[in-house]
Structure formats: C-alpha cells, structure tokens
Amino acid sequence: MLIASAPQRGRPFGPVVGRPRCGAKNTLLLSIFNTSRDAQTAQSEDSALFGTSNLSLEDRTRQSGLNVLWNWRMSPRTSINTSAGYSRINAEPTGRKSKNKTAGLALTRQFQPKLKGTIELRRHEQSTTESTGNFRENALSASISMGF
C-alpha cells in the first residue's frame, strides 16, 4: 500500500506510509494485490451448503488486481473521493474465471462536528465464464450519518 500527499508550503513531495500528512488537500491510495487460496474442505462438501455457483468455494483460487483512490479536500468540511478498481479471479481446478471492474465518485460534507452527509455514484461490472454470473450495476446513493 502506498499513500502519497501533495506538496504543501514548500515541503518536497514524497510518499507517506500509513496516513497522509496533516493539512494535505490531495491523497492518493494505490493498492495492488495477488493472493491465492487453498480450501480446507473440498468443494463437493461445501456445495451442499452454499450451492455450486459460488466462485469463492472453489478448491484453489487465485485473485489479483488493483485499486486506486484519490481524495481531494475542497474545503475543511467538503471532500470528493474518486475510485477505480479491477480484479481477476481464477479457479484453477475448474477453469472458472471472473473479472470485476468498479468505479465511484462521492461527495462528502461535514454539516456539524458529529453530522455528515454523502452522495455517491458508483458502477460495478462483472464478467465471468458462468452464464448466470455476468452483471452491471449503476447506483446512486445518499446518506446522512450522525456520531454519538
């Protein structure tokens, strides 16, 4: 994971690991992953409980991909998040494959110290070798959250 912050007040640009610099208006987060999983139980045993179409229940899977998030703090109380992601999942014994693409845009506003609202637009698309697993989702959501 790498987090980079934009330069501020004459400080040189440089990566920051863990959390962004205090006062930065832009934050970029890049996540690259490559994982493999070997099941502890055989798919034949799990399929009776969960069905056969769940790709995560395969005996051996490999998942790789990347995610990018950019946050722009427009003002002390307003920020915009833009995100995109891509991942591939391969089930090695059966040859089942799945690709996921995501994109999102969110506007967040802090109304009061413990009250904020968010409007989010997102798209998720999945293509798979299974005939029933392909889908596209476009969503618009709005939320208000309050801390106690």
N, C-alpha and C positions, 0 to 999 in steps of 0.2 A: 504494500500500500504506500502510495506517495501522496503527500499533500503539499501543494505549492501556494504561496501567497504572493500577491503583487507587491512591488516595492512601495515603501512609504517614507516620506520625509528624509530622503537622501540615503536611506539604507539600501544596500545592494540586494538584488533579487536572489533568492536561494530557497531550496526545498526545506520544508519543516515537517518532521515526522511526529505524528501523534495528534497535534492540534494546531490550528492556524495561529499566526501571530495576532496579538491583540491589536485591534484597530484596522485590520486589513479589510478592504472593500471587496476583494475577489478571492475566492477559494476554489481550487481545482483538486478533485479527488479522482485518482485513476486506480482501478483495481483489476488485476489480471490474475486468472486462476486456472489451474489444471489439476483436477482431482480424479482419483479412481477409487472404486468401492467394490469390495468382495463381500457378498451377502453371507451372513452367518447361518441362514437356513436356505434351503433350496426353493426356487420359485414355485415348484409344484406344491410345496407345503403352504406357502403364503397365498397362492391364488385362490384357495378355498375361502380364505378370509376376506381378501381385498379385490378379487377379480383378476383377470389376465391382462387388462389393458393399461395397467399402471407401470410406466417405464421405470420408476424408481425401485420396483420389486425385482428387477432382473438380477440374475446371479452375479454378473460382473458388468459394471458400467464405468464409463469414463466421461467426465464433464469438463469442458474448457470454455473460456470466454473472457470477456472484458466488460467493465462498466466505467462510465465517465460521468462525473457530476460537477457542475460549475455553479457556484453560489455567488450572486452579486448583491451586496448590501447597498441598496439605493439610498437609504437614509438610516438613522439609528433604529427606526421602527418598521421599516419595509425592506423585504428582500425577495429576490427571484431565484429559483432553482431551475436549472435545465439539466436533464439527464438522458443518457442513452446507454443501451446495453445489448450485448449479443452473446449467446451461448449455444453450444452444441453438446448433445448428449448421445453417446453411442453405447448400445447394449451389445457387448462383444459376442456372447454365445449365439444370440438370435439374429443379430444384424439390424435390429430396430434402431432407427435414428430419429432425432428430433432437433430442430433449430428454433431458437426463440430470439425475437427482436423486440426491444422495448424503447420507448421514448416518452419523455414527460416534460411538462412545463408547469411550474407552480409559483403563485404569488402569495406571500405571507405578510400579514400586517399585525403588529402588536398594538392593540387598542388601549389596553391598560396593563399595568405590571403583571397581572395574572389572567389576562384575557387576550386571545389572539384568534385570527381568522385566516383561512387558507382557501384559495381557489386553485384547483389542479386540473389540467388537461393531460390525458395520457393515451398511449396507444401500445397495444401488446399484440404481437403476431407470432403464431406458432405453426410450423410446418413439420410434418412427421411422415414416416413411411406407413403408419397406420391410417387406414381410410377414415376413421372417425375422430382422429386427433387434431386435424387442422382447424384453426380458428383465427379470427381477427376481432380485437376488442378496441373500441374507441370509447373513452369515458370522460365525463366532465363531473367533477365533484366539488362541493363547497362544505367547509366545516368551521365550526366555532368551538374552541376549547378553552376551558377555564381551570386554572390550578387552585388548589385549596391549601 
